[in-house]
Amino acid sequence: MNPPPLCFETICVQKRQFSNLLSYHEARLNRTRAVLWNVSDPVDLFSVLTIPEDIGPEKYKCRVTYGAEVVSIEWEKYQFRPIQSLRLVEDNSIDYAFKYKNREALNVLHAQRGDCDDVLIVKNGLITDTSYANVAFFDGTAWYTPFQSLLPGAQRAFLLNSGVVVPKEIRVGDLPGYCAVKLFNAMVSWEESHLLSSNCLLK
């Protein structure tokens, strides 16, 4: 039997400080190790990670690749990619319940974006995520994030726990009822996420 594919966490570092999501990354990493590799001894990211001396105050990505144990730790300066438009793309078989290092299935969908910046993935008629971010929709009163997220991100977990967003089943036909969209992930906080009109965003 082949071993499970490697997974990874992308952790935000800015002003030489880890983001407040580090505990969320650690929790997901250890849940994934328990499910895929059947290991129960937790990895303590707070003790494993040390910010290198050559990392400046700019925003960096700390990429932790792991299997049963941590395999590698890489550092890369973050480059923000503005998203102005999304194309709805359907895939009823995609499975990205764990943050696999192999993103081939997501890359195939991203390649279908046409003249848009990214894709909004639809699975069995339900809105899920973009290829790189979780999403939330505003109905004029509250922000809702798809209940059927492909990959429940660390930022999404934080926003749910904070009551900023509410999980909800969102179908394609529901989209006209929302007036704005936000995209967010571990590298783009809620405050940093641009507010976009759903009318001009979804194609």
N, C-alpha and C positions, 0 to 999 in steps of 0.2 A: 504494500500500500504506500502510495506517495505521501510525503509529509505535506501538511497544509502550506499554502503559499504564505510568504512573509507579509507582514502588515507594517504600518508606520503611523506615527503621530507627527503632526506639524505644529510646533509650539512657537508662539510669538514672543520675541525678545525686543524690547525697546528701551532706550536709555540704560542699557545693560541690566535690565530687570525682566524677569519672566512675567508674562501676563497673569492675571488673576484666575486663569483657566487651568493652571498646571495640575491642580488636584482633579479636575475633570478629565484631562488627558490621562493621568495616572489610573484613574478608575476604569476608563475604557480599555486601556492597555491591559490591565490585569483581568478584566472580564473576558477580553478576547483570548488571552493566554489560557484562561481556565476552560473556555469552550473549545478552542481549536487544538490546544496542546495538552489539555488535561493537567495543567500545573497549578498548584494552589499557593505556592510561596510567592508573595507579592513583590514586585519591583518597586522600589522607592525612588521615584524620579527626582525628588528633592535632594537625594544624596548622590545619585548617579550623574546628574548634570552639573557641570561647572562651566560658566561662561568664559571662553578663551580671552586672553589679554588683548588680542588684536580686533575684537569686536567693538565697534564704535557705538555712539548713541543712536544711530539710525535704526530703523526697524529691520530685524533679521528673522529668518525662518530657522528654527532648530528642528531638524528632521531626525527622528529616532526610529530606526528600522529594527524590527524585532520578530522573533519567533518565540520559542519557549523562553529564550533569554534575549537581551538586547544585543543586536548584531553590529550596528554602527550608529554613530552620531555625527551628523553633518550640519554645517552652518552656511547659510547663503543670505546675502542681502535681498530684502524683499522688494519686488517691483510691482507696484499697484497696476492692475489692469481694469480700466473703467468699463463698465457694462452699460450700454445705452439701449440695447435691443435683444430680445430673446425670440427664438423660434420654437414652437411646440413640436416635440418629436416623441413619437410613441414607441415603446418597447415593453411588451408584456412579460418578457422572460428575464429581464435584467435582475441581477442579484448582487447587491453591494452592501450587505448587512454588516460587513467588517471592512475596515479601512485597509484594503489590500494594496500592496505595493504595485501589483499588476493592475493597471487602469485601462486595459485594452478595450473592454466593453464600453466604458465611458468615453474613451477617445473616439471610438467608432461613431457614437452618437454626436459628440462634439463636432466631428467632421461634417455633419449634416446641417450645420448652422447656416449655410449659405451666406447671405450678406449681413447676417446678424452677428452679434458679438459672442453669443453662447446659446445653449439650448435649455429649454425647460422640459424636463422629462415627464412623460405621461405613462403610467403603468395601470392597465386595466381601467382606463377612464379616469384615473385619479392623478392629481398633480403631486409630484414628489419634490425633486430638487433640480438645480442646474447641474452642470457637470463638475462645478467647483465649489458650489455654495448651497446652503440651505436658504429658504425663502420665507417671507411673511407677506401677507396681503392685508390691506387696510380697507375696512368697509365704511369709514367715516366715524366709527365709534371705537373699534378695537382692532388690534393686530392679531391675525391668525396665521399659524404655520401649519403646513400639511401634516396631518396625523400619520400618513403613510410615507414618511421620509425614507429615502433609500438608505441614507447613512445619518443617523442622529448625531449631529456634530457637537463638539464641546461647547461652542458658543450658543448653540440652540438649547442645550441642556441648561446652561446658565440663565438664559433668557426665560425659559419655562419656569425654572425655580424662582426667578425674580418676579414672575407675574407680568413680564413685559409682553409676552406673546402667549396665545392660547392655542392648543392643538385642536385641529378641526379637519374633518374629511372634506376635501375640496375637489370638486369635479371640474372638468373643462367647461361645462355649461354654467358653472358658478362664477367664472372669471369676470363677466361684465358687471357683476354686483360689487366689485372691488375697485377702488379709485386710485390705489397706490401700491407699490411693491418695494420691498427692501431685500437685498441680497447680503448675506453675512456668513462668515466662517471664522476659524480661529485667528486668521490674520486681519480680518476686517470686523471691527466691533460694531455694535448697534449704532453707536454715536458716529462712527466713521462711514457707515453705509449710506450711500446716496438715496434720497427719496425720489422714486421714479413713478411716473404716471403709468398705470396699467394699460391705458388706451394706446399709448405710443410704444409701450414696451413689448407687448405680446403680438406676434405675427403668425 
